C-alpha cells in the first residue's frame, strides 16, 4: 500500500494517530506513507532536538515506512548532512532506516509503480525579506518587522537558499526521466508547474525557476497522477493533478 498526504510542518499527532489513520493497523514496513514536502521534522538549528528525536523515533516505530519530499520549510543544512543511499532505484537521505527523504529528480520503483520526486519551492511568506545574523542592524530590523507584523525569515535559521532546486538537481531529474522514457505512474512534488500555479492563484504567485522546471516536466512526461502540497488546500486540479493538504489518500 502507498498513502500520500500534504504538508505536516512538524505537526504529526493529529494526522497520524490511530483514530484518523486507522488503515495503519493493516500496514507493514513494505507499505508507505509519502508526505508532499514541508515535513518539518528536521527544522531546529544545530543537532536533533528532543522533540524531533521523539517524533522521528516514533515514525521509525510505526508499522509503515515514512517517506517525504522536501518543501521550502526544511533545515537544509541538516537535511543534506544525512547519508545518501540508493533505495528502490533512486537516492534518499536516510533519517532513520524507515524514515527516508526522497531526493530531487529521482525515479523510484515502489509497489510496482514508478514515482518521480522533486521537492522544493519558493517561500511566499517573506515580504519583509531575508535577514542576516551578521548584519549590524539585524536586531533592529527584526524588532521593526515584528512590530509591524511583517513576515520575514532569517538565513540559516528559518530560511535556506536550497529551498529552490539548482541546475544539477534539475539536470539529474531530466536524465533520470529520460532513462525511463519520460513515463512514470506518479509525480510527487511540493510546489507545482507555473501554469497550474496560475490556475490556483492567478497573479498571487509568481513563477520561478522551479515552477518553470515543473512546467517542463508537465509538458514532457507521461504520468497518471501528480500530487503536490505547498498551497494548503485539498483540490483536484484538471484531471490528473491533485493538491493535497490534510487528506490521506491511498494511491496503490
Secondary structure, 3 states (H helix, E strand, C coil): CEEEECCCCCCCCCCCCCCCCHHHHHCCCCCEEEEECCCCCCCCCCCCCHHHHHHHHHHHCCCCEEEEECCCCCCHHHHCCCCEEEECCEEEEEEECCEEEECCCEEEEECCEEEEEECCCCCCCCCCCEECCCCCCHHHHHHHHHHCCCCCEEECCCECHHHCCCHHHHHHHHHHHHHCCCECCEEEECCCCHHHHHHHHHHHCCCCHHHHHHHHHHHHCECCEEEECCCCCCEEECCCEEECCCCEEECC
